[in-house]
Amino acid sequence: MLQFVNVKSYLFGITALTGYVTNYSTALPVLVFFEFVIATIGTAATSAWIAAGLAVQKVYLRHYRLINIILAVTLLECVYSILK
């Protein structure tokens, strides 16, 4: 349901259609077909992102203190490299 309000999905669809599909065909059935293909790919990618997030969450809940320390040190290194 969130895919319908996701602006990135619309931009991805428009970019994919205008960049790749309309170079070969501008017929409405072809455009609708490829838009369904793009929506299916977007839904699969979102589902994979959710599954990866759930897997990472289990690890994070067990080791949150160590992970936070590592992320903080990495952030400090990035700040240092920007400021030097």
A tleap script that builds the chain and sets N, CA, C and O, in Angstrom:
source leaprc.protein.ff14SB
mol = sequence {
  NMET LEU GLN PHE VAL ASN VAL LYS SER TYR
  LEU PHE GLY ILE THR ALA LEU THR GLY TYR
  VAL THR ASN TYR SER THR ALA LEU PRO VAL
  LEU VAL PHE PHE GLU PHE VAL ILE ALA THR
  ILE GLY THR ALA ALA THR SER ALA TRP ILE
  ALA ALA GLY LEU ALA VAL GLN LYS VAL TYR
  LEU ARG HIE TYR ARG LEU ILE ASN ILE ILE
  LEU ALA VAL THR LEU LEU GLU CYS VAL TYR
  SER ILE LEU CLYS
}
set mol.1.N position { 0.819 -1.195 0.000 }
set mol.1.CA position { 0.000 0.000 0.000 }
set mol.1.C position { 0.866 1.264 0.000 }
set mol.1.O position { 0.497 2.274 -0.599 }
set mol.2.N position { 2.015 1.202 0.672 }
set mol.2.CA position { 2.869 2.382 0.737 }
set mol.2.C position { 3.488 2.724 -0.610 }
set mol.2.O position { 3.898 3.865 -0.825 }
set mol.3.N position { 3.564 1.769 -1.512 }
set mol.3.CA position { 4.139 2.036 -2.824 }
set mol.3.C position { 3.336 3.106 -3.578 }
set mol.3.O position { 3.883 3.802 -4.434 }
set mol.4.N position { 2.044 3.238 -3.264 }
set mol.4.CA position { 1.214 4.209 -3.970 }
set mol.4.C position { 1.509 5.643 -3.550 }
set mol.4.O position { 1.223 6.571 -4.307 }
set mol.5.N position { 2.066 5.844 -2.375 }
set mol.5.CA position { 2.383 7.192 -1.910 }
set mol.5.C position { 3.890 7.451 -1.923 }
set mol.5.O position { 4.337 8.497 -1.453 }
set mol.6.N position { 4.665 6.532 -2.445 }
set mol.6.CA position { 6.113 6.647 -2.480 }
set mol.6.C position { 6.525 7.411 -3.742 }
set mol.6.O position { 6.399 6.894 -4.852 }
set mol.7.N position { 7.012 8.626 -3.570 }
set mol.7.CA position { 7.401 9.465 -4.702 }
set mol.7.C position { 8.542 8.825 -5.485 }
set mol.7.O position { 8.600 8.953 -6.708 }
set mol.8.N position { 9.451 8.137 -4.792 }
set mol.8.CA position { 10.571 7.492 -5.486 }
set mol.8.C position { 10.077 6.448 -6.481 }
set mol.8.O position { 10.691 6.257 -7.531 }
set mol.9.N position { 8.981 5.776 -6.167 }
set mol.9.CA position { 8.425 4.796 -7.099 }
set mol.9.C position { 7.960 5.467 -8.380 }
set mol.9.O position { 8.191 4.961 -9.478 }
set mol.10.N position { 7.298 6.620 -8.231 }
set mol.10.CA position { 6.844 7.343 -9.424 }
set mol.10.C position { 8.026 7.834 -10.251 }
set mol.10.O position { 8.019 7.717 -11.477 }
set mol.11.N position { 9.027 8.375 -9.596 }
set mol.11.CA position { 10.199 8.858 -10.319 }
set mol.11.C position { 10.938 7.711 -11.007 }
set mol.11.O position { 11.401 7.857 -12.139 }
set mol.12.N position { 11.048 6.568 -10.321 }
set mol.12.CA position { 11.681 5.395 -10.932 }
set mol.12.C position { 10.892 4.946 -12.158 }
set mol.12.O position { 11.476 4.652 -13.202 }
set mol.13.N position { 9.575 4.893 -12.033 }
set mol.13.CA position { 8.742 4.467 -13.158 }
set mol.13.C position { 8.842 5.400 -14.345 }
set mol.13.O position { 8.975 4.954 -15.485 }
set mol.14.N position { 8.777 6.708 -14.077 }
set mol.14.CA position { 8.869 7.692 -15.159 }
set mol.14.C position { 10.241 7.634 -15.827 }
set mol.14.O position { 10.347 7.680 -17.052 }
set mol.15.N position { 11.285 7.533 -15.012 }
set mol.15.CA position { 12.638 7.475 -15.561 }
set mol.15.C position { 12.842 6.221 -16.394 }
set mol.15.O position { 13.412 6.281 -17.483 }
set mol.16.N position { 12.378 5.085 -15.886 }
set mol.16.CA position { 12.543 3.831 -16.626 }
set mol.16.C position { 11.758 3.861 -17.933 }
set mol.16.O position { 12.257 3.428 -18.972 }
set mol.17.N position { 10.537 4.369 -17.881 }
set mol.17.CA position { 9.739 4.421 -19.105 }
set mol.17.C position { 10.345 5.372 -20.133 }
set mol.17.O position { 10.498 5.011 -21.300 }
set mol.18.N position { 10.688 6.577 -19.705 }
set mol.18.CA position { 11.200 7.553 -20.677 }
set mol.18.C position { 12.622 7.245 -21.117 }
set mol.18.O position { 13.011 7.583 -22.235 }
set mol.19.N position { 13.398 6.611 -20.257 }
set mol.19.CA position { 14.786 6.331 -20.608 }
set mol.19.C position { 14.984 5.077 -21.432 }
set mol.19.O position { 15.931 4.985 -22.212 }
set mol.20.N position { 14.090 4.103 -21.263 }
set mol.20.CA position { 14.318 2.811 -21.919 }
set mol.20.C position { 13.174 2.371 -22.822 }
set mol.20.O position { 13.419 1.929 -23.944 }
set mol.21.N position { 11.951 2.479 -22.368 }
set mol.21.CA position { 10.829 1.879 -23.094 }
set mol.21.C position { 10.374 2.758 -24.250 }
set mol.21.O position { 10.147 2.254 -25.350 }
set mol.22.N position { 10.237 4.070 -24.023 }
set mol.22.CA position { 9.690 4.927 -25.081 }
set mol.22.C position { 10.637 5.071 -26.279 }
set mol.22.O position { 10.221 5.540 -27.338 }
set mol.23.N position { 11.886 4.678 -26.125 }
set mol.23.CA position { 12.789 4.685 -27.280 }
set mol.23.C position { 12.393 3.633 -28.305 }
set mol.23.O position { 12.715 3.760 -29.487 }
set mol.24.N position { 11.694 2.594 -27.857 }
set mol.24.CA position { 11.319 1.491 -28.743 }
set mol.24.C position { 9.847 1.477 -29.097 }
set mol.24.O position { 9.475 1.047 -30.190 }
set mol.25.N position { 8.997 1.943 -28.182 }
set mol.25.CA position { 7.567 1.914 -28.450 }
set mol.25.C position { 6.855 2.949 -27.591 }
set mol.25.O position { 7.207 3.168 -26.432 }
set mol.26.N position { 5.841 3.582 -28.189 }
set mol.26.CA position { 5.019 4.529 -27.434 }
set mol.26.C position { 3.561 4.083 -27.392 }
set mol.26.O position { 2.681 4.857 -27.015 }
set mol.27.N position { 3.310 2.844 -27.777 }
set mol.27.CA position { 1.945 2.323 -27.751 }
set mol.27.C position { 1.492 2.156 -26.305 }
set mol.27.O position { 2.255 1.683 -25.462 }
set mol.28.N position { 0.269 2.540 -26.024 }
set mol.28.CA position { -0.251 2.504 -24.662 }
set mol.28.C position { -0.205 1.110 -24.031 }
set mol.28.O position { 0.184 1.005 -22.868 }
set mol.29.N position { -0.582 0.026 -24.738 }
set mol.29.CA position { -0.489 -1.301 -24.101 }
set mol.29.C position { 0.936 -1.680 -23.692 }
set mol.29.O position { 1.140 -2.314 -22.657 }
set mol.30.N position { 1.905 -1.296 -24.496 }
set mol.30.CA position { 3.307 -1.588 -24.170 }
set mol.30.C position { 3.724 -0.807 -22.934 }
set mol.30.O position { 4.374 -1.355 -22.044 }
set mol.31.N position { 3.356 0.466 -22.871 }
set mol.31.CA position { 3.703 1.294 -21.712 }
set mol.31.C position { 3.046 0.780 -20.436 }
set mol.31.O position { 3.682 0.750 -19.383 }
set mol.32.N position { 1.789 0.377 -20.520 }
set mol.32.CA position { 1.082 -0.162 -19.347 }
set mol.32.C position { 1.721 -1.472 -18.902 }
set mol.32.O position { 1.905 -1.701 -17.707 }
set mol.33.N position { 2.063 -2.337 -19.864 }
set mol.33.CA position { 2.717 -3.600 -19.517 }
set mol.33.C position { 4.024 -3.360 -18.772 }
set mol.33.O position { 4.275 -3.969 -17.732 }
set mol.34.N position { 4.853 -2.470 -19.308 }
set mol.34.CA position { 6.138 -2.227 -18.661 }
set mol.34.C position { 5.983 -1.499 -17.331 }
set mol.34.O position { 6.818 -1.662 -16.441 }
set mol.35.N position { 4.947 -0.714 -17.181 }
set mol.35.CA position { 4.712 -0.082 -15.888 }
set mol.35.C position { 4.329 -1.130 -14.845 }
set mol.35.O position { 4.717 -1.012 -13.683 }
set mol.36.N position { 3.572 -2.153 -15.246 }
set mol.36.CA position { 3.279 -3.261 -14.329 }
set mol.36.C position { 4.549 -4.039 -13.986 }
set mol.36.O position { 4.726 -4.473 -12.847 }
set mol.37.N position { 5.428 -4.213 -14.966 }
set mol.37.CA position { 6.709 -4.877 -14.706 }
set mol.37.C position { 7.529 -4.054 -13.706 }
set mol.37.O position { 8.104 -4.605 -12.768 }
set mol.38.N position { 7.577 -2.752 -13.911 }
set mol.38.CA position { 8.323 -1.875 -13.009 }
set mol.38.C position { 7.727 -1.913 -11.609 }
set mol.38.O position { 8.467 -1.952 -10.626 }
set mol.39.N position { 6.393 -1.903 -11.500 }
set mol.39.CA position { 5.740 -1.970 -10.193 }
set mol.39.C position { 6.033 -3.297 -9.497 }
set mol.39.O position { 6.216 -3.334 -8.281 }
set mol.40.N position { 6.076 -4.379 -10.261 }
set mol.40.CA position { 6.395 -5.688 -9.687 }
set mol.40.C position { 7.828 -5.718 -9.174 }
set mol.40.O position { 8.089 -6.234 -8.087 }
set mol.41.N position { 8.745 -5.173 -9.939 }
set mol.41.CA position { 10.138 -5.107 -9.506 }
set mol.41.C position { 10.257 -4.255 -8.246 }
set mol.41.O position { 10.983 -4.621 -7.322 }
set mol.42.N position { 9.557 -3.127 -8.197 }
set mol.42.CA position { 9.574 -2.269 -7.021 }
set mol.42.C position { 9.020 -2.961 -5.786 }
set mol.42.O position { 9.564 -2.808 -4.692 }
set mol.43.N position { 7.953 -3.713 -5.950 }
set mol.43.CA position { 7.371 -4.450 -4.830 }
set mol.43.C position { 8.322 -5.539 -4.347 }
set mol.43.O position { 8.473 -5.740 -3.141 }
set mol.44.N position { 8.961 -6.239 -5.271 }
set mol.44.CA position { 9.929 -7.274 -4.881 }
set mol.44.C position { 11.121 -6.656 -4.157 }
set mol.44.O position { 11.606 -7.212 -3.171 }
set mol.45.N position { 11.592 -5.511 -4.639 }
set mol.45.CA position { 12.721 -4.846 -3.993 }
set mol.45.C position { 12.346 -4.373 -2.591 }
set mol.45.O position { 13.144 -4.492 -1.662 }
set mol.46.N position { 11.144 -3.842 -2.437 }
set mol.46.CA position { 10.691 -3.402 -1.112 }
set mol.46.C position { 10.562 -4.591 -0.171 }
set mol.46.O position { 10.931 -4.495 0.999 }
set mol.47.N position { 10.050 -5.694 -0.661 }
set mol.47.CA position { 9.919 -6.897 0.172 }
set mol.47.C position { 11.294 -7.420 0.596 }
set mol.47.O position { 11.477 -7.841 1.738 }
set mol.48.N position { 12.242 -7.392 -0.314 }
set mol.48.CA position { 13.602 -7.823 0.031 }
set mol.48.C position { 14.211 -6.883 1.066 }
set mol.48.O position { 14.900 -7.338 1.979 }
set mol.49.N position { 13.970 -5.586 0.938 }
set mol.49.CA position { 14.473 -4.606 1.894 }
set mol.49.C position { 13.871 -4.848 3.285 }
set mol.49.O position { 14.567 -4.736 4.295 }
set mol.50.N position { 12.594 -5.176 3.329 }
set mol.50.CA position { 11.929 -5.484 4.608 }
set mol.50.C position { 12.521 -6.747 5.220 }
set mol.50.O position { 12.795 -6.784 6.420 }
set mol.51.N position { 12.721 -7.779 4.408 }
set mol.51.CA position { 13.285 -9.037 4.921 }
set mol.51.C position { 14.704 -8.817 5.447 }
set mol.51.O position { 15.063 -9.348 6.499 }
set mol.52.N position { 15.502 -8.049 4.733 }
set mol.52.CA position { 16.858 -7.764 5.198 }
set mol.52.C position { 16.824 -6.956 6.492 }
set mol.52.O position { 17.637 -7.182 7.388 }
set mol.53.N position { 15.896 -6.026 6.592 }
set mol.53.CA position { 15.759 -5.238 7.811 }
set mol.53.C position { 15.382 -6.086 9.004 }
set mol.53.O position { 15.890 -5.871 10.104 }
set mol.54.N position { 14.498 -7.047 8.801 }
set mol.54.CA position { 14.118 -7.944 9.899 }
set mol.54.C position { 15.291 -8.815 10.331 }
set mol.54.O position { 15.468 -9.070 11.523 }
set mol.55.N position { 16.093 -9.274 9.371 }
set mol.55.CA position { 17.261 -10.096 9.712 }
set mol.55.C position { 18.297 -9.266 10.467 }
set mol.55.O position { 18.882 -9.737 11.443 }
set mol.56.N position { 18.522 -8.041 10.018 }
set mol.56.CA position { 19.486 -7.171 10.690 }
set mol.56.C position { 18.978 -6.788 12.080 }
set mol.56.O position { 19.766 -6.659 13.017 }
set mol.57.N position { 17.676 -6.607 12.212 }
set mol.57.CA position { 17.104 -6.231 13.502 }
set mol.57.C position { 17.387 -7.283 14.566 }
set mol.57.O position { 17.680 -6.937 15.710 }
set mol.58.N position { 17.306 -8.544 14.209 }
set mol.58.CA position { 17.576 -9.616 15.174 }
set mol.58.C position { 19.020 -9.554 15.663 }
set mol.58.O position { 19.281 -9.726 16.853 }
set mol.59.N position { 19.951 -9.312 14.755 }
set mol.59.CA position { 21.359 -9.190 15.135 }
set mol.59.C position { 21.557 -7.927 15.955 }
set mol.59.O position { 22.271 -7.942 16.958 }
set mol.60.N position { 20.931 -6.838 15.537 }
set mol.60.CA position { 21.094 -5.570 16.232 }
set mol.60.C position { 20.581 -5.653 17.669 }
set mol.60.O position { 21.223 -5.133 18.581 }
set mol.61.N position { 19.462 -6.283 17.877 }
set mol.61.CA position { 18.911 -6.374 19.231 }
set mol.61.C position { 19.822 -7.154 20.168 }
set mol.61.O position { 19.841 -6.896 21.372 }
set mol.62.N position { 20.573 -8.099 19.630 }
set mol.62.CA position { 21.511 -8.867 20.452 }
set mol.62.C position { 22.800 -8.102 20.729 }
set mol.62.O position { 23.372 -8.235 21.810 }
set mol.63.N position { 23.260 -7.314 19.782 }
set mol.63.CA position { 24.567 -6.668 19.879 }
set mol.63.C position { 24.471 -5.156 19.686 }
set mol.63.O position { 25.360 -4.561 19.078 }
set mol.64.N position { 23.417 -4.528 20.186 }
set mol.64.CA position { 23.187 -3.123 19.879 }
set mol.64.C position { 24.284 -2.212 20.414 }
set mol.64.O position { 24.622 -1.229 19.754 }
set mol.65.N position { 24.846 -2.495 21.569 }
set mol.65.CA position { 25.862 -1.618 22.141 }
set mol.65.C position { 27.137 -1.627 21.280 }
set mol.65.O position { 27.693 -0.571 20.980 }
set mol.66.N position { 27.588 -2.809 20.891 }
set mol.66.CA position { 28.782 -2.921 20.048 }
set mol.66.C position { 28.550 -2.280 18.682 }
set mol.66.O position { 29.419 -1.575 18.170 }
set mol.67.N position { 27.387 -2.521 18.095 }
set mol.67.CA position { 27.076 -1.945 16.786 }
set mol.67.C position { 27.025 -0.427 16.868 }
set mol.67.O position { 27.520 0.257 15.972 }
set mol.68.N position { 26.432 0.109 17.931 }
set mol.68.CA position { 26.372 1.564 18.084 }
set mol.68.C position { 27.758 2.172 18.256 }
set mol.68.O position { 28.028 3.255 17.735 }
set mol.69.N position { 28.628 1.496 18.972 }
set mol.69.CA position { 30.003 1.985 19.144 }
set mol.69.C position { 30.729 1.992 17.796 }
set mol.69.O position { 31.405 2.964 17.460 }
set mol.70.N position { 30.590 0.923 17.036 }
set mol.70.CA position { 31.236 0.843 15.718 }
set mol.70.C position { 30.708 1.934 14.790 }
set mol.70.O position { 31.485 2.574 14.082 }
set mol.71.N position { 29.399 2.150 14.790 }
set mol.71.CA position { 28.820 3.188 13.942 }
set mol.71.C position { 29.263 4.582 14.386 }
set mol.71.O position { 29.504 5.451 13.548 }
set mol.72.N position { 29.370 4.800 15.698 }
set mol.72.CA position { 29.816 6.099 16.199 }
set mol.72.C position { 31.263 6.365 15.807 }
set mol.72.O position { 31.598 7.478 15.404 }
set mol.73.N position { 32.122 5.359 15.921 }
set mol.73.CA position { 33.526 5.526 15.530 }
set mol.73.C position { 33.628 5.786 14.029 }
set mol.73.O position { 34.433 6.611 13.597 }
set mol.74.N position { 32.831 5.102 13.247 }
set mol.74.CA position { 32.820 5.326 11.802 }
set mol.74.C position { 32.361 6.745 11.473 }
set mol.74.O position { 32.934 7.398 10.601 }
set mol.75.N position { 31.331 7.219 12.167 }
set mol.75.CA position { 30.853 8.580 11.961 }
set mol.75.C position { 31.922 9.602 12.337 }
set mol.75.O position { 32.119 10.585 11.622 }
set mol.76.N position { 32.603 9.380 13.441 }
set mol.76.CA position { 33.681 10.284 13.843 }
set mol.76.C position { 34.808 10.308 12.816 }
set mol.76.O position { 35.375 11.365 12.541 }
set mol.77.N position { 35.132 9.157 12.250 }
set mol.77.CA position { 36.167 9.092 11.217 }
set mol.77.C position { 35.740 9.881 9.984 }
set mol.77.O position { 36.561 10.557 9.363 }
set mol.78.N position { 34.454 9.798 9.624 }
set mol.78.CA position { 33.949 10.565 8.481 }
set mol.78.C position { 34.035 12.063 8.748 }
set mol.78.O position { 34.444 12.828 7.874 }
set mol.79.N position { 33.652 12.484 9.950 }
set mol.79.CA position { 33.740 13.899 10.311 }
set mol.79.C position { 35.186 14.356 10.274 }
set mol.79.O position { 35.488 15.430 9.753 }
set mol.80.N position { 36.074 13.552 10.820 }
set mol.80.CA position { 37.499 13.889 10.816 }
set mol.80.C position { 38.025 14.050 9.396 }
set mol.80.O position { 38.751 14.999 9.101 }
set mol.81.N position { 37.655 13.114 8.511 }
set mol.81.CA position { 38.159 13.189 7.139 }
set mol.81.C position { 37.590 14.394 6.387 }
set mol.81.O position { 38.241 14.916 5.482 }
set mol.82.N position { 36.390 14.840 6.748 }
set mol.82.CA position { 35.810 16.017 6.109 }
set mol.82.C position { 36.512 17.287 6.591 }
set mol.82.O position { 36.772 18.198 5.805 }
set mol.83.N position { 36.815 17.337 7.888 }
set mol.83.CA position { 37.364 18.549 8.473 }
set mol.83.C position { 38.854 18.723 8.279 }
set mol.83.O position { 39.352 19.841 8.410 }
set mol.84.N position { 39.582 17.672 7.973 }
set mol.84.CA position { 41.043 17.824 7.867 }
set mol.84.C position { 41.478 18.450 6.582 }
set mol.84.O position { 42.675 18.637 6.360 }
savepdb mol mol.pdb
quit
